[in-house]
Amino acid sequence: MNRLKTTELNTMNAFTILHNMLRAVTPNSIHKARFNTLVAAVKSLLHCQQCTLTSIGRNLNSKTTEKHDIKRIDRLLSNHELLRESTTVYVHLSRFVVTEKHPVILVDWSHADTQTKYCILRASIVSEGRSLTLYQESAFSFQYHCPKVQKRFLKMLKLILPSDCRPVIVTDAGFKVPWLKAVRNNGWHYISRVRGTAHLKTQGSDEFVPCQSLFKSNQRKSQYLGATELTKSAQYHTHAVLVGKGHKLLKRDKKRGYKEPWLLVSSLPKRHHFLEKVLKLYG
């Protein structure tokens, strides 16, 4: 009984904090009925812990029928005005979350549903050992890693972040040279992983070699490969780091991608302890 009361009290406290936060970040022009439904949806999420339209609707604290509640949430999620106002919400939220001039921002793609019909492109900021979502967009599965979608995403992210913010964008494999160029065009830096059939020409080498050949020659020792040209077609100038098989994620993931060494590229200035800095920010 005491545990139940404690849980209810914690939920109430969390709801109070979230309600005040919503008041602070939503535009003053938001319709009162739309805001009330948004608050009700947040309260429902705290209760059911399931982020689906049906679950949120079923757990609304209202005196109407379940069917009406589900329809109410459906109207909220498809409301074009709320979608337009969400940009303002993201901007205000970033003022609370982004407290450094050079934050580390993780950008990644993920599936949005079990049928893999949709996917999500998300930017998260690293804070006290956890990641907090700064901005995200949904897309169809055929748009997965689409350069146009990613370019538009970066444009929105720049709009949302404080004007003096110069982040380091960290991405896993799959983000190609056009993405790296777009990041640099914003005046930002990147750290990205390279895999697959990509070819590169390292410092002191006369020809492009597949990244897989570097993996075969590396065991556990990490090394800075120097100034590097990435891909035969783009010949994009960057810096490369090869991380041995002993990296810490090997213990947490049995997938092939984590069994092989990491090949990381970065635009960060080449300074003392460059290798250690790249490894720390990526890992």
DAMOBEL-V991142 format. One record per residue. N is the residue number from 1. RES is the residue in three letters. SS is DSSP state (alpha for helix, beta for strand, coil for the rest). PSI is psi in radians with two decimals (none if undefined). OMEGA is omega as a letter, one per 30 degrees, with the letter a starting at -180 (none if undefined). Layout:
n:N res:RES ss:SS psi:PSI omega:OMEGA
n:N res:RES ss:SS psi:PSI omega:OMEGA
This chain:
n:1 res:MET ss:coil psi:-0.78 omega:l
n:2 res:ASN ss:alpha psi:-0.67 omega:l
n:3 res:ARG ss:alpha psi:-0.68 omega:l
n:4 res:LEU ss:alpha psi:-0.75 omega:l
n:5 res:LYS ss:alpha psi:-0.68 omega:l
n:6 res:THR ss:alpha psi:-0.73 omega:l
n:7 res:THR ss:alpha psi:-0.77 omega:l
n:8 res:GLU ss:alpha psi:-0.69 omega:l
n:9 res:LEU ss:alpha psi:-0.74 omega:l
n:10 res:ASN ss:alpha psi:-0.69 omega:l
n:11 res:THR ss:alpha psi:-0.73 omega:l
n:12 res:MET ss:alpha psi:-0.74 omega:l
n:13 res:ASN ss:alpha psi:-0.74 omega:l
n:14 res:ALA ss:alpha psi:-0.71 omega:l
n:15 res:PHE ss:alpha psi:-0.70 omega:l
n:16 res:THR ss:alpha psi:-0.76 omega:l
n:17 res:ILE ss:alpha psi:-0.80 omega:a
n:18 res:LEU ss:alpha psi:-0.64 omega:l
n:19 res:HIS ss:alpha psi:-0.78 omega:l
n:20 res:ASN ss:alpha psi:-0.66 omega:l
n:21 res:MET ss:alpha psi:-0.74 omega:l
n:22 res:LEU ss:alpha psi:-0.69 omega:l
n:23 res:ARG ss:alpha psi:-0.64 omega:a
n:24 res:ALA ss:alpha psi:-0.54 omega:a
n:25 res:VAL ss:alpha psi:-0.32 omega:l
n:26 res:THR ss:coil psi:2.54 omega:a
n:27 res:PRO ss:coil psi:2.62 omega:l
n:28 res:ASN ss:coil psi:-0.37 omega:a
n:29 res:SER ss:coil psi:-0.10 omega:a
n:30 res:ILE ss:coil psi:2.40 omega:a
n:31 res:HIS ss:coil psi:2.43 omega:a
n:32 res:LYS ss:alpha psi:-0.74 omega:a
n:33 res:ALA ss:alpha psi:-0.68 omega:l
n:34 res:ARG ss:alpha psi:-0.70 omega:l
n:35 res:PHE ss:alpha psi:-0.74 omega:l
n:36 res:ASN ss:alpha psi:-0.68 omega:l
n:37 res:THR ss:alpha psi:-0.66 omega:l
n:38 res:LEU ss:alpha psi:-0.77 omega:l
n:39 res:VAL ss:alpha psi:-0.73 omega:l
n:40 res:ALA ss:alpha psi:-0.65 omega:l
n:41 res:ALA ss:alpha psi:-0.69 omega:l
n:42 res:VAL ss:alpha psi:-0.75 omega:l
n:43 res:LYS ss:alpha psi:-0.68 omega:l
n:44 res:SER ss:alpha psi:-0.72 omega:l
n:45 res:LEU ss:alpha psi:-0.71 omega:l
n:46 res:LEU ss:alpha psi:-0.59 omega:a
n:47 res:HIS ss:alpha psi:-0.83 omega:a
n:48 res:CYS ss:alpha psi:-0.40 omega:l
n:49 res:GLN ss:coil psi:0.49 omega:l
n:50 res:GLN ss:coil psi:2.00 omega:a
n:51 res:CYS ss:coil psi:1.15 omega:l
n:52 res:THR ss:coil psi:2.69 omega:a
n:53 res:LEU ss:alpha psi:-0.84 omega:a
n:54 res:THR ss:alpha psi:-0.78 omega:a
n:55 res:SER ss:alpha psi:-0.74 omega:l
n:56 res:ILE ss:alpha psi:-0.78 omega:l
n:57 res:GLY ss:alpha psi:-0.76 omega:a
n:58 res:ARG ss:alpha psi:-0.46 omega:a
n:59 res:ASN ss:coil psi:0.25 omega:l
n:60 res:LEU ss:coil psi:2.46 omega:l
n:61 res:ASN ss:coil psi:1.49 omega:a
n:62 res:SER ss:coil psi:2.96 omega:a
n:63 res:LYS ss:coil psi:0.10 omega:a
n:64 res:THR ss:coil psi:3.14 omega:a
n:65 res:THR ss:coil psi:2.79 omega:l
n:66 res:GLU ss:alpha psi:-0.71 omega:l
n:67 res:LYS ss:alpha psi:-0.73 omega:l
n:68 res:HIS ss:alpha psi:-0.70 omega:a
n:69 res:ASP ss:alpha psi:-0.74 omega:l
n:70 res:ILE ss:alpha psi:-0.71 omega:l
n:71 res:LYS ss:alpha psi:-0.61 omega:l
n:72 res:ARG ss:alpha psi:-0.77 omega:l
n:73 res:ILE ss:alpha psi:-0.64 omega:l
n:74 res:ASP ss:alpha psi:-0.74 omega:l
n:75 res:ARG ss:alpha psi:-0.64 omega:l
n:76 res:LEU ss:alpha psi:-0.83 omega:a
n:77 res:LEU ss:alpha psi:-0.43 omega:l
n:78 res:SER ss:coil psi:0.18 omega:a
n:79 res:ASN ss:coil psi:2.06 omega:a
n:80 res:HIS ss:alpha psi:-0.57 omega:l
n:81 res:GLU ss:alpha psi:-0.71 omega:l
n:82 res:LEU ss:alpha psi:-0.68 omega:l
n:83 res:LEU ss:alpha psi:-0.72 omega:l
n:84 res:ARG ss:alpha psi:-0.71 omega:a
n:85 res:GLU ss:alpha psi:-0.31 omega:a
n:86 res:SER ss:alpha psi:-0.52 omega:l
n:87 res:THR ss:alpha psi:-0.75 omega:l
n:88 res:THR ss:alpha psi:-0.68 omega:l
n:89 res:VAL ss:alpha psi:-0.80 omega:l
n:90 res:TYR ss:alpha psi:-0.71 omega:l
n:91 res:VAL ss:alpha psi:-0.84 omega:a
n:92 res:HIS ss:alpha psi:-0.66 omega:l
n:93 res:LEU ss:alpha psi:-0.67 omega:a
n:94 res:SER ss:alpha psi:-0.50 omega:l
n:95 res:ARG ss:alpha psi:-0.49 omega:l
n:96 res:PHE ss:alpha psi:-0.63 omega:a
n:97 res:VAL ss:alpha psi:-0.73 omega:a
n:98 res:VAL ss:coil psi:1.84 omega:a
n:99 res:THR ss:coil psi:-0.07 omega:a
n:100 res:GLU ss:coil psi:2.73 omega:l
n:101 res:LYS ss:coil psi:-0.51 omega:a
n:102 res:HIS ss:coil psi:1.15 omega:a
n:103 res:PRO ss:coil psi:2.76 omega:l
n:104 res:VAL ss:beta psi:2.12 omega:a
n:105 res:ILE ss:beta psi:2.16 omega:l
n:106 res:LEU ss:beta psi:2.27 omega:l
n:107 res:VAL ss:beta psi:2.23 omega:a
n:108 res:ASP ss:beta psi:2.76 omega:l
n:109 res:TRP ss:beta psi:2.56 omega:l
n:110 res:SER ss:beta psi:2.76 omega:l
n:111 res:HIS ss:beta psi:2.48 omega:a
n:112 res:ALA ss:coil psi:-0.28 omega:a
n:113 res:ASP ss:coil psi:2.85 omega:a
n:114 res:THR ss:coil psi:-0.41 omega:l
n:115 res:GLN ss:coil psi:-0.05 omega:a
n:116 res:THR ss:coil psi:0.63 omega:l
n:117 res:LYS ss:coil psi:-0.46 omega:a
n:118 res:TYR ss:beta psi:2.76 omega:l
n:119 res:CYS ss:beta psi:2.90 omega:a
n:120 res:ILE ss:beta psi:2.33 omega:l
n:121 res:LEU ss:beta psi:2.07 omega:a
n:122 res:ARG ss:beta psi:2.46 omega:l
n:123 res:ALA ss:beta psi:2.19 omega:a
n:124 res:SER ss:beta psi:2.56 omega:l
n:125 res:ILE ss:beta psi:2.45 omega:l
n:126 res:VAL ss:beta psi:2.18 omega:a
n:127 res:SER ss:beta psi:2.01 omega:l
n:128 res:GLU ss:coil psi:0.82 omega:l
n:129 res:GLY ss:coil psi:0.11 omega:l
n:130 res:ARG ss:beta psi:2.91 omega:a
n:131 res:SER ss:beta psi:2.40 omega:l
n:132 res:LEU ss:beta psi:2.25 omega:a
n:133 res:THR ss:beta psi:2.21 omega:l
n:134 res:LEU ss:beta psi:-0.74 omega:a
n:135 res:TYR ss:beta psi:2.58 omega:l
n:136 res:GLN ss:beta psi:2.67 omega:l
n:137 res:GLU ss:beta psi:2.57 omega:l
n:138 res:SER ss:beta psi:2.66 omega:a
n:139 res:ALA ss:beta psi:2.87 omega:l
n:140 res:PHE ss:beta psi:2.73 omega:a
n:141 res:SER ss:alpha psi:-0.54 omega:l
n:142 res:PHE ss:alpha psi:-0.18 omega:l
n:143 res:GLN ss:alpha psi:0.14 omega:a
n:144 res:TYR ss:coil psi:2.14 omega:a
n:145 res:HIS ss:coil psi:0.47 omega:l
n:146 res:CYS ss:coil psi:2.18 omega:a
n:147 res:PRO ss:alpha psi:-0.67 omega:a
n:148 res:LYS ss:alpha psi:-0.73 omega:l
n:149 res:VAL ss:alpha psi:-0.75 omega:a
n:150 res:GLN ss:alpha psi:-0.64 omega:l
n:151 res:LYS ss:alpha psi:-0.74 omega:l
n:152 res:ARG ss:alpha psi:-0.66 omega:l
n:153 res:PHE ss:alpha psi:-0.79 omega:l
n:154 res:LEU ss:alpha psi:-0.65 omega:l
n:155 res:LYS ss:alpha psi:-0.75 omega:l
n:156 res:MET ss:alpha psi:-0.68 omega:a
n:157 res:LEU ss:alpha psi:-0.69 omega:l
n:158 res:LYS ss:alpha psi:-0.66 omega:l
n:159 res:LEU ss:alpha psi:-0.63 omega:a
n:160 res:ILE ss:alpha psi:-0.67 omega:a
n:161 res:LEU ss:coil psi:2.69 omega:l
n:162 res:PRO ss:coil psi:2.58 omega:a
n:163 res:SER ss:coil psi:-0.50 omega:a
n:164 res:ASP ss:coil psi:0.14 omega:a
n:165 res:CYS ss:coil psi:2.26 omega:l
n:166 res:ARG ss:coil psi:1.43 omega:a
n:167 res:PRO ss:coil psi:2.90 omega:l
n:168 res:VAL ss:beta psi:2.02 omega:a
n:169 res:ILE ss:beta psi:2.09 omega:a
n:170 res:VAL ss:beta psi:2.20 omega:a
n:171 res:THR ss:beta psi:2.72 omega:l
n:172 res:ASP ss:coil psi:-3.05 omega:l
n:173 res:ALA ss:coil psi:2.62 omega:l
n:174 res:GLY ss:coil psi:-0.38 omega:l
n:175 res:PHE ss:coil psi:2.01 omega:a
n:176 res:LYS ss:coil psi:-3.04 omega:a
n:177 res:VAL ss:alpha psi:-0.74 omega:l
n:178 res:PRO ss:alpha psi:-0.62 omega:l
n:179 res:TRP ss:alpha psi:-0.79 omega:a
n:180 res:LEU ss:alpha psi:-0.71 omega:l
n:181 res:LYS ss:alpha psi:-0.72 omega:a
n:182 res:ALA ss:alpha psi:-0.67 omega:l
n:183 res:VAL ss:alpha psi:-0.80 omega:a
n:184 res:ARG ss:alpha psi:-0.57 omega:l
n:185 res:ASN ss:alpha psi:-0.41 omega:l
n:186 res:ASN ss:coil psi:-0.07 omega:a
n:187 res:GLY ss:coil psi:0.29 omega:a
n:188 res:TRP ss:coil psi:2.98 omega:l
n:189 res:HIS ss:beta psi:2.83 omega:a
n:190 res:TYR ss:beta psi:2.71 omega:l
n:191 res:ILE ss:beta psi:2.13 omega:a
n:192 res:SER ss:beta psi:2.63 omega:l
n:193 res:ARG ss:beta psi:2.52 omega:l
n:194 res:VAL ss:coil psi:2.30 omega:l
n:195 res:ARG ss:coil psi:-3.03 omega:l
n:196 res:GLY ss:coil psi:-2.38 omega:a
n:197 res:THR ss:coil psi:0.19 omega:a
n:198 res:ALA ss:coil psi:2.44 omega:l
n:199 res:HIS ss:beta psi:2.62 omega:l
n:200 res:LEU ss:beta psi:2.75 omega:l
n:201 res:LYS ss:beta psi:1.98 omega:a
n:202 res:THR ss:coil psi:2.96 omega:a
n:203 res:GLN ss:coil psi:2.25 omega:a
n:204 res:GLY ss:coil psi:-0.08 omega:l
n:205 res:SER ss:coil psi:2.61 omega:a
n:206 res:ASP ss:coil psi:-0.17 omega:a
n:207 res:GLU ss:coil psi:2.80 omega:l
n:208 res:PHE ss:coil psi:2.42 omega:l
n:209 res:VAL ss:beta psi:2.60 omega:l
n:210 res:PRO ss:beta psi:2.53 omega:a
n:211 res:CYS ss:alpha psi:-0.47 omega:l
n:212 res:GLN ss:alpha psi:-0.56 omega:l
n:213 res:SER ss:alpha psi:-0.53 omega:l
n:214 res:LEU ss:alpha psi:-0.63 omega:l
n:215 res:PHE ss:alpha psi:-0.70 omega:a
n:216 res:LYS ss:alpha psi:-0.54 omega:a
n:217 res:SER ss:alpha psi:-0.12 omega:a
n:218 res:ASN ss:coil psi:2.39 omega:l
n:219 res:GLN ss:coil psi:-1.45 omega:a
n:220 res:ARG ss:coil psi:-0.27 omega:a
n:221 res:LYS ss:coil psi:2.29 omega:l
n:222 res:SER ss:coil psi:2.57 omega:a
n:223 res:GLN ss:beta psi:2.61 omega:l
n:224 res:TYR ss:beta psi:2.18 omega:a
n:225 res:LEU ss:beta psi:-0.12 omega:l
n:226 res:GLY ss:beta psi:-2.93 omega:l
n:227 res:ALA ss:beta psi:2.35 omega:a
n:228 res:THR ss:beta psi:2.53 omega:l
n:229 res:GLU ss:beta psi:2.17 omega:a
n:230 res:LEU ss:beta psi:2.17 omega:a
n:231 res:THR ss:coil psi:2.50 omega:a
n:232 res:LYS ss:coil psi:-0.67 omega:a
n:233 res:SER ss:coil psi:-0.77 omega:a
n:234 res:ALA ss:coil psi:-0.60 omega:a
n:235 res:GLN ss:coil psi:0.88 omega:a
n:236 res:TYR ss:beta psi:2.22 omega:a
n:237 res:HIS ss:beta psi:2.23 omega:a
n:238 res:THR ss:beta psi:-3.01 omega:l
n:239 res:HIS ss:beta psi:2.49 omega:a
n:240 res:ALA ss:beta psi:2.55 omega:l
n:241 res:VAL ss:beta psi:2.33 omega:l
n:242 res:LEU ss:beta psi:2.11 omega:a
n:243 res:VAL ss:beta psi:2.25 omega:a
n:244 res:GLY ss:coil psi:3.06 omega:a
n:245 res:LYS ss:coil psi:-0.12 omega:a
n:246 res:GLY ss:coil psi:0.21 omega:a
n:247 res:HIS ss:coil psi:2.68 omega:a
n:248 res:LYS ss:alpha psi:-0.45 omega:a
n:249 res:LEU ss:alpha psi:-0.23 omega:l
n:250 res:LEU ss:alpha psi:-0.58 omega:a
n:251 res:LYS ss:alpha psi:-0.36 omega:a
n:252 res:ARG ss:coil psi:-0.18 omega:a
n:253 res:ASP ss:coil psi:2.20 omega:a
n:254 res:LYS ss:coil psi:0.07 omega:l
n:255 res:LYS ss:coil psi:2.70 omega:a
n:256 res:ARG ss:alpha psi:-0.65 omega:a
n:257 res:GLY ss:alpha psi:-0.40 omega:a
n:258 res:TYR ss:alpha psi:-0.11 omega:l
n:259 res:LYS ss:alpha psi:-0.53 omega:a
n:260 res:GLU ss:coil psi:2.82 omega:l
n:261 res:PRO ss:coil psi:2.85 omega:l
n:262 res:TRP ss:beta psi:2.38 omega:l
n:263 res:LEU ss:beta psi:1.93 omega:a
n:264 res:LEU ss:beta psi:2.46 omega:l
n:265 res:VAL ss:beta psi:2.57 omega:a
n:266 res:SER ss:beta psi:2.61 omega:l
n:267 res:SER ss:coil psi:0.03 omega:a
n:268 res:LEU ss:coil psi:2.55 omega:l
n:269 res:PRO ss:coil psi:2.42 omega:l
n:270 res:LYS ss:coil psi:1.82 omega:l
n:271 res:ARG ss:coil psi:-3.07 omega:a
n:272 res:HIS ss:coil psi:2.43 omega:a
n:273 res:HIS ss:coil psi:0.58 omega:l
n:274 res:PHE ss:alpha psi:-0.81 omega:a
n:275 res:LEU ss:alpha psi:-0.85 omega:a
n:276 res:GLU ss:alpha psi:-0.66 omega:a
n:277 res:LYS ss:alpha psi:-0.76 omega:l
n:278 res:VAL ss:alpha psi:-0.76 omega:l
n:279 res:LEU ss:alpha psi:-0.71 omega:a
n:280 res:LYS ss:alpha psi:-0.78 omega:a
n:281 res:LEU ss:alpha psi:-0.62 omega:a
n:282 res:TYR ss:alpha psi:-0.70 omega:a
n:283 res:GLY ss:coil psi:none omega:none
